[in-house]
Amino acid sequence: MDSEYLNARPAYYAHRASLNARHRYNFALLVTLVSAAFLAAYLYFGIFELTFDETARGSRSLPLLWLMLSGIIGRLMGSYPHSAGTLANARREAAWMSSIMIGAAWLGYIDAYISDISGYCVLLIPMSVLSSSGRLQSILLFGLPCVVTLALVTMNVPASIDKILFMFNIAVISGGAIYISRNLEATRKTDFMAHLSVREKGQQLNTLNLQLAHRQNQLAFTNSRLEEQAAELEEANQTLNKRALELEQLNRRLEEQAMTDPLTGIANRRRVFNRLSLELARHKRHGTSCAVAIIDLDHFGRFNKQYGVLAGDAVLKEFAGMVSSHVRALDTVARYGGEEFIVVMPESDSVGANNLIERIRCQTETAQLTSRKLTVTFSAGVTEISETDDSIEEALERADQALRLAKELGRNQVQRA
């Protein structure tokens, strides 16, 4: 037997006990009724006789009475196995079937005198079909009646061809009963295992369905939580985008502040150097012109000492605004440091730039700055980016040299390099 059957063997034995009890209960009724009918007929015809003389006319009375009593006992045993246990039930069923087989052997021996095997067959064949038992029990149950019958016939029935044929038929029928019993037992066992497997698979399927329903509930709950989290994430993304926009605006302001002189509000040194680097690259690539002017307010140190630093700051602011108002939108005015300013004039040569700075100088020397109507002058050096310049410092150096020349020549003038 395989391991699967070994595991299911207790359940199969319980099933077999129930099956044997139902078959025994029903077959016992049939045996009781048939035996009672024959006995009634014997009584009616006056041939009923309690004798062991197998040649007497009523010789079948005793075996029929035995079978009727066995049938009654079978009915009294009930249609369900007792609760005493599988082994006890098997023994009870085997004892009852043995009583039927005794009756079959008894009838077979008596019928041997007339070579009639019908009584033997009527009991043996149904029992082989209805009973369910193990291999050894089947062999003993259907083999012993054959052996007993053949032994009695051999010892008591006179030798003849009919005797030989009768004994051969008894042996064949007994062998067939054993085969039928074993084959049906194997079939019942297979059917039971299949039924058990289907039931187990059904239970597993129900368990899986319950697990699936539980997982579906979990999935629905998870989906609900995901939707809530998605909504929260969307809200967080909107907040993040808002914060990113604010940060971008703040960065722009910071960048603007980083590129703007805090006092005058014009470009600072960093921005003007970036602009000069850009214009130098454009000049190298496209040959465009660009002029640069450095402006320095004359004697501004003494101005601060005379009027104060706050007055000097106010003058610087108004001066930066005045210069910015005279240049083009594409020009850049930046505070270079202290009282120095730089003007970057793209697409302009040094001559045009010199004229522009000169106009600004003339207006500055007559302008009254701040509420205190203060006046200042400046000196300036003008140059333009050259093809030989490898860096913006070279152009700034030329403009600074021109500025120093203007100061040496008496200040309040513009010189071109």
C-alpha positions in Angstrom: 0.0 0.0 0.0 1.1 3.5 -0.7 1.7 6.0 2.0 -1.5 7.9 1.1 -3.7 4.8 1.9 -1.7 4.1 5.1 -2.6 7.6 6.3 -6.3 7.1 5.4 -6.6 3.5 6.5 -8.4 4.2 9.8 -11.0 6.3 7.9 -11.4 3.5 5.3 -11.9 0.8 8.0 -14.6 2.9 9.6 -16.2 3.4 6.1 -16.0 -0.4 5.5 -17.6 -1.2 8.8 -20.5 1.1 8.0 -20.8 -0.4 4.5 -20.8 -4.0 5.8 -23.4 -3.2 8.4 -25.8 -1.8 5.8 -25.3 -4.7 3.4 -25.6 -7.3 6.2 -28.8 -5.7 7.5 -30.5 -5.8 4.1 -29.1 -9.2 3.0 -30.1 -10.7 6.4 -33.7 -9.8 5.7 -33.6 -11.5 2.3 -32.0 -14.6 3.9 -34.6 -14.7 6.6 -37.5 -14.4 4.2 -36.3 -17.0 1.7 -35.4 -19.5 4.5 -38.7 -18.9 6.2 -40.5 -19.4 2.8 -38.8 -22.7 2.2 -39.5 -23.9 5.8 -43.1 -22.9 5.4 -43.3 -24.9 2.2 -41.7 -27.9 3.9 -44.3 -27.6 6.7 -47.1 -27.3 4.3 -46.1 -30.4 2.4 -45.3 -32.3 5.5 -41.7 -32.8 4.7 -40.2 -30.6 7.5 -37.8 -32.8 9.4 -35.1 -32.0 12.0 -32.6 -34.6 10.9 -29.0 -35.0 9.9 -29.8 -37.6 7.4 -28.7 -36.0 4.1 -30.8 -38.5 2.1 -34.1 -37.7 3.9 -36.7 -35.5 2.0 -36.6 -32.9 4.7 -32.8 -32.9 5.1 -32.6 -29.2 4.2 -34.8 -28.2 7.1 -32.0 -27.9 9.6 -29.7 -25.7 7.3 -32.6 -23.6 6.3 -33.5 -23.1 10.0 -29.9 -22.2 10.7 -29.9 -19.6 7.9 -33.2 -18.2 9.1 -31.9 -17.8 12.6 -28.7 -16.2 11.2 -30.8 -13.8 9.2 -32.8 -12.8 12.3 -29.5 -12.2 14.2 -28.2 -10.1 11.3 -31.3 -7.9 11.5 -31.0 -7.6 15.3 -27.4 -6.4 14.9 -28.8 -3.2 13.3 -27.8 -1.3 10.2 -25.0 0.7 11.8 -21.7 -0.4 13.2 -21.4 -0.4 17.0 -19.2 2.1 18.8 -17.0 -0.6 20.3 -14.2 0.1 17.7 -13.2 -0.9 14.2 -11.7 -4.3 15.2 -14.7 -5.3 17.3 -17.1 -4.4 14.5 -15.0 -6.4 12.0 -15.1 -9.5 14.2 -18.8 -9.2 14.7 -19.4 -8.9 10.9 -17.0 -11.8 10.2 -18.8 -14.0 12.8 -22.1 -13.3 11.1 -20.8 -14.0 7.6 -19.2 -17.2 8.8 -22.6 -18.4 10.1 -24.0 -17.8 6.6 -21.1 -19.6 5.0 -21.7 -22.6 7.4 -25.2 -22.7 6.1 -23.9 -22.5 2.5 -21.5 -25.4 3.1 -24.2 -27.4 4.8 -26.6 -26.9 1.8 -23.8 -27.6 -0.6 -23.1 -31.0 1.0 -26.8 -32.0 1.1 -27.3 -30.9 -2.5 -24.2 -32.9 -3.6 -26.5 -36.0 -3.7 -28.6 -34.5 -6.4 -25.7 -32.5 -8.0 -27.5 -29.2 -7.3 -25.2 -26.2 -6.5 -27.9 -23.5 -6.5 -28.2 -23.2 -2.8 -24.4 -22.8 -2.4 -24.3 -20.2 -5.3 -27.3 -18.2 -4.0 -25.5 -17.6 -0.7 -21.8 -17.5 -1.8 -22.1 -15.1 -4.8 -24.2 -12.3 -3.0 -21.9 -12.5 0.0 -18.8 -12.1 -2.2 -20.4 -9.0 -3.8 -21.8 -7.4 -0.6 -19.1 -8.1 2.0 -16.0 -6.0 2.3 -13.0 -7.5 4.0 -9.2 -7.9 3.9 -7.4 -10.4 1.7 -6.9 -13.2 4.3 -10.5 -12.8 5.6 -11.8 -13.1 2.1 -9.8 -16.3 1.4 -10.9 -17.8 4.7 -14.5 -16.7 4.4 -15.1 -18.1 0.9 -12.3 -20.8 0.8 -13.2 -22.7 4.0 -16.8 -23.5 3.0 -15.4 -24.9 -0.3 -12.8 -27.0 1.6 -15.4 -28.3 4.1 -18.0 -29.0 1.4 -15.5 -30.8 -0.8 -14.2 -32.8 2.2 -17.7 -33.9 3.2 -18.7 -34.8 -0.4 -15.5 -36.7 -0.9 -16.0 -38.8 2.3 -19.8 -39.4 2.0 -21.1 -39.1 -1.5 -20.6 -42.1 -3.8 -18.1 -41.7 -6.6 -19.6 -40.7 -10.0 -19.1 -38.3 -12.8 -21.8 -36.1 -11.4 -19.8 -36.0 -8.1 -16.7 -34.9 -9.9 -18.5 -32.2 -11.9 -20.2 -31.0 -8.7 -16.9 -30.7 -6.8 -15.4 -28.9 -9.8 -18.2 -26.4 -9.9 -18.0 -25.9 -6.1 -14.3 -25.1 -6.4 -14.8 -22.8 -9.4 -17.7 -20.9 -7.7 -15.6 -20.5 -4.5 -12.6 -19.3 -6.5 -14.8 -16.9 -8.4 -16.3 -15.6 -5.1 -12.8 -14.9 -3.7 -11.9 -13.1 -6.9 -15.0 -11.1 -6.9 -14.6 -10.2 -3.3 -11.0 -9.1 -3.7 -11.7 -7.2 -6.9 -14.6 -5.3 -5.4 -12.6 -4.6 -2.3 -9.9 -3.0 -4.4 -12.5 -1.0 -6.3 -14.2 0.1 -3.1 -10.8 1.1 -1.7 -10.0 3.1 -4.9 -13.4 4.8 -4.9 -13.0 5.7 -1.2 -9.6 7.2 -1.8 -10.9 9.1 -4.7 -13.8 10.4 -2.7 -11.5 11.2 0.2 -9.2 13.0 -2.1 -12.1 15.0 -3.7 -13.4 15.8 -0.2 -9.9 17.0 0.9 -9.5 19.0 -2.3 -12.9 20.5 -1.6 -11.9 21.4 1.9 -8.6 22.8 0.6 -10.6 24.8 -2.0 -12.9 26.1 0.7 -9.9 27.1 2.8 -8.3 28.8 -0.3 -11.6 30.6 -1.0 -11.7 31.8 2.6 -8.1 32.9 2.3 -8.8 34.5 -1.0 -11.8 36.4 0.5 -9.6 37.5 3.4 -6.9 38.6 1.0 -9.5 40.5 -1.1 -10.6 42.3 2.0 -7.0 43.1 2.9 -6.5 44.2 -0.7 -9.6 46.4 -0.6 -8.4 47.9 2.7 -4.9 48.4 1.3 -6.3 50.0 -1.9 -8.4 52.3 0.3 -5.3 53.2 2.3 -3.3 53.7 -0.9 -6.0 56.1 -2.2 -5.8 58.0 1.0 -2.1 58.1 0.9 -2.2 59.1 -2.8 -4.5 62.0 -1.9 -2.1 62.9 0.9 0.8 62.6 -1.5 -1.0 64.8 -4.0 -1.6 67.4 -1.4 2.1 67.1 -0.2 3.2 67.5 -3.9 1.1 70.6 -4.3 2.6 72.0 -1.1 6.1 71.0 -2.3 5.5 72.6 -5.6 4.4 75.7 -3.9 7.4 75.7 -1.7 9.6 75.0 -4.7 8.2 78.0 -6.5 8.7 80.1 -3.4 12.3 78.8 -3.2 12.9 79.5 -6.8 11.6 83.1 -6.4 13.8 83.4 -3.3 16.8 82.1 -5.2 16.1 84.6 -7.9 16.0 87.4 -5.3 19.1 86.1 -3.7 20.9 85.8 -7.0 19.7 89.3 -7.9 21.0 90.5 -4.5 24.3 88.7 -5.1 24.6 90.5 -8.4 23.5 93.9 -7.1 25.3 96.6 -5.1 23.3 97.1 -1.9 24.0 100.8 -1.7 23.4 102.1 -5.2 21.1 99.4 -6.5 23.1 98.9 -9.7 25.2 95.9 -10.8 28.1 94.9 -8.5 31.6 93.8 -9.4 30.5 90.1 -9.8 27.8 90.9 -12.4 29.9 93.3 -14.4 32.7 90.7 -14.6 30.2 88.1 -15.9 29.0 90.6 -18.5 32.6 91.4 -19.5 33.4 87.7 -19.9 30.3 87.3 -22.1 31.2 90.2 -24.3 34.8 89.0 -24.6 33.5 85.6 -25.8 31.2 87.3 -28.3 34.1 89.4 -29.6 36.2 86.3 -30.0 33.4 84.5 -31.8 31.7 87.2 -33.8 34.1 90.1 -33.8 31.5 92.5 -32.1 32.9 95.6 -30.4 32.5 96.5 -26.8 33.8 99.6 -24.9 34.6 99.8 -21.2 34.9 102.9 -19.0 36.2 103.1 -15.5 34.9 106.2 -13.6 36.4 107.4 -10.3 34.9 110.4 -8.3 37.6 113.0 -7.7 38.9 113.5 -4.1 36.0 111.5 -2.7 37.9 110.7 0.4 38.2 114.4 1.3 34.5 114.7 0.4 33.6 112.1 3.0 35.7 113.8 5.6 34.1 117.1 4.9 30.5 116.1 4.6 30.4 112.8 6.3 30.0 109.2 5.1 26.2 109.4 4.9 26.4 112.3 2.6 28.9 110.5 0.6 26.7 107.4 0.3 23.8 109.6 -0.8 26.0 111.2 -3.5 27.1 107.8 -4.7 23.4 106.7 -5.0 22.4 109.8 -7.0 25.5 109.6 -9.2 24.8 106.0 -10.0 21.2 106.9 -11.0 22.4 109.8 -13.1 24.9 107.6 -15.0 22.3 104.9 -15.5 19.9 107.4 -17.0 22.4 108.3 -19.7 23.2 104.8 -21.0 21.3 102.4 -23.2 19.2 99.5 -21.9 21.8 97.0 -23.2 24.6 98.8 -21.4 25.6 97.8 -17.8 26.5 100.3 -15.1 28.2 98.7 -12.0 29.9 99.9 -8.9 33.5 98.7 -9.1 34.4 99.4 -5.5 34.3 102.5 -3.2 33.8 105.5 -5.5 34.7 103.7 -8.7 32.2 102.7 -11.3 32.4 100.6 -14.5 30.3 101.1 -17.6 30.1 98.3 -20.2 28.9 99.4 -23.6 28.3 96.5 -26.1 28.4 97.2 -29.8 30.2 100.5 -29.2 33.8 101.5 -29.9 36.0 103.6 -27.7 35.3 106.8 -29.6 31.5 106.6 -29.1 32.0 105.5 -25.5 34.4 108.4 -24.9 31.8 110.9 -26.2 29.1 109.4 -23.9 31.2 109.5 -20.8 32.3 113.0 -21.6 28.7 114.2 -21.8 28.0 112.5 -18.4 31.1 114.3 -17.0 29.9 117.7 -18.2 26.5 117.2 -16.6 28.0 115.9 -13.4 30.3 118.9 -12.7 27.3 121.2 -12.8 24.8 119.0 -11.1 23.7 119.6 -7.5 23.3 116.3 -5.7 21.2 115.4 -2.7 19.2 117.9 -0.7 22.4 119.6 0.4 23.1 120.5 -3.3 26.6 119.0 -3.3 28.7 118.9 -6.4 31.4 116.3 -7.5 33.5 115.7 -10.5 35.0 112.5 -11.9 37.9 111.2 -14.0 37.4 108.4 -16.4 39.4 106.0 -18.6 37.9 104.5 -21.7 39.0 101.6 -23.9 37.5 98.8 -26.0 38.0 95.0 -26.0 40.7 94.1 -28.4 41.4 91.0 -30.5 44.6 90.5 -28.6 42.9 90.4 -25.2 43.0 86.9 -23.6 41.1 88.0 -20.5 38.9 90.8 -19.3 41.7 91.9 -16.9 43.7 93.1 -19.9 41.0 95.4 -21.1 40.4 96.7 -17.5 44.1 97.3 -17.2 44.1 99.6 -20.2 41.0 101.5 -19.0 42.7 101.9 -15.6 45.8 103.2 -17.2 43.7 105.8 -19.1 42.0 106.7 -15.7 45.4 107.2 -14.0 46.5 109.5 -16.9 43.3 111.6 -16.5 44.1 112.0 -12.8 47.7 113.0 -13.6 46.6 115.6 -16.1 44.5 117.4 -13.4 41.3 115.2 -12.9 37.8 116.0 -14.1 38.5 114.7 -17.6 38.1 111.6 -19.8 41.1 109.8 -21.4 40.9 107.1 -24.0 43.3 104.2 -24.4 
